[in-house]
Amino acid sequence: MDQASILKIAAEACDDKRAEDIIAMNMQGISLVADYFLICHGNSDKQVQAIAREIKDQAEENGISVKKMEGFDEARWVLIDLGDVVVHVFHKEERGYYNLEKLWGDAPPEDLSFGVN
């Protein structure tokens, strides 16, 4: 499956669980870790876990291999490795603290104009 499709499936899973401030960053040529980062946050531990679970479930239903998921039990920063796309699901407080958008500020945003808030 192509990267754009993986990004869309993950972003829609975030939106389905009412994740906030969903953004995608094109990391090609910037990071060796992944070609895209998808970043969002939830307002409670339960919401963060629900978002992460939905991403994992939707990925698996669409034949996307979930390479690794870290931080689920703590629900402060859940990292979901979908290969070329890495999803960061933060608790609102943690997102502001780590501020990946600023850390990777040279990464251009990727268009998510397919119905995601």
C-alpha positions in Angstrom: 0.0 0.0 0.0 1.3 3.5 -0.8 2.3 6.0 1.8 -0.6 8.4 1.0 -3.1 5.6 1.6 -1.5 4.6 4.9 -1.4 8.3 6.0 -5.1 8.7 5.1 -6.2 5.6 6.9 -4.3 6.6 10.0 -5.5 10.2 9.9 -9.1 9.1 9.5 -8.7 6.7 12.4 -7.5 9.6 14.5 -10.5 11.7 13.4 -12.9 8.8 14.2 -11.9 9.0 17.8 -12.0 12.8 17.9 -8.2 13.4 18.0 -7.3 17.0 18.0 -4.9 19.1 15.9 -4.2 16.3 13.5 -1.2 17.2 11.3 1.0 15.3 8.9 4.7 16.2 8.2 6.6 15.1 5.2 9.9 13.8 6.6 11.4 12.6 3.3 15.1 13.7 3.2 14.8 15.0 6.8 14.6 11.9 8.9 15.8 8.4 8.4 13.1 7.0 10.7 10.1 7.5 8.5 8.9 9.4 5.4 5.9 10.8 7.2 4.9 11.7 10.8 1.3 11.9 11.7 0.8 13.8 15.0 -2.3 14.3 17.1 -3.5 14.5 20.7 -6.2 13.4 23.0 -7.4 15.1 26.2 -7.4 12.1 28.5 -5.5 8.8 28.9 -8.6 6.9 27.8 -8.9 9.0 24.6 -5.2 8.6 23.8 -5.6 4.8 24.1 -8.8 4.8 22.1 -7.1 6.8 19.3 -4.0 4.5 19.3 -6.2 1.3 19.3 -8.3 2.6 16.4 -5.2 3.4 14.3 -3.9 -0.1 15.0 -7.2 -1.8 14.3 -7.8 0.2 11.0 -4.2 -0.5 9.9 -4.6 -4.2 10.4 -8.0 -4.3 8.8 -6.5 -2.7 5.7 -3.5 -5.1 5.6 -1.0 -2.6 6.9 1.7 -4.1 9.1 1.9 -2.5 12.6 5.7 -2.8 13.2 5.5 -1.6 16.8 3.4 0.3 19.2 5.0 1.9 22.3 3.7 3.8 25.2 0.1 2.5 25.1 -0.2 1.6 28.8 1.1 5.0 30.0 -1.0 6.8 27.4 1.2 10.0 27.5 2.9 9.5 24.1 2.0 6.5 22.0 4.1 5.8 19.0 2.7 3.6 16.3 5.2 2.4 13.6 3.4 1.7 10.3 6.7 1.5 8.3 7.0 4.6 6.2 4.5 6.4 8.4 5.0 6.9 12.1 2.1 8.1 14.2 2.5 10.0 17.4 -0.5 10.1 19.6 0.1 12.5 22.5 -1.8 13.4 25.7 -2.4 17.2 25.2 0.1 18.1 27.9 2.9 16.0 26.5 2.4 17.3 23.0 3.1 20.8 24.1 6.1 19.7 26.1 7.8 17.7 23.3 6.6 20.0 20.5 7.6 17.8 17.6 6.2 20.3 15.1 8.8 22.8 16.2 11.6 20.2 16.6 11.0 19.1 13.0 10.0 22.5 11.8 11.9 22.2 8.5 9.5 19.3 7.5 6.7 20.6 5.2 3.2 19.9 6.2 1.3 17.3 4.2 -2.2 18.0 3.0 -4.9 16.2 5.0 -7.9 17.9 3.2 -10.0 14.7 3.0 -12.4 15.4 5.7 -10.1 15.3 8.8 -10.6 18.2 11.2 
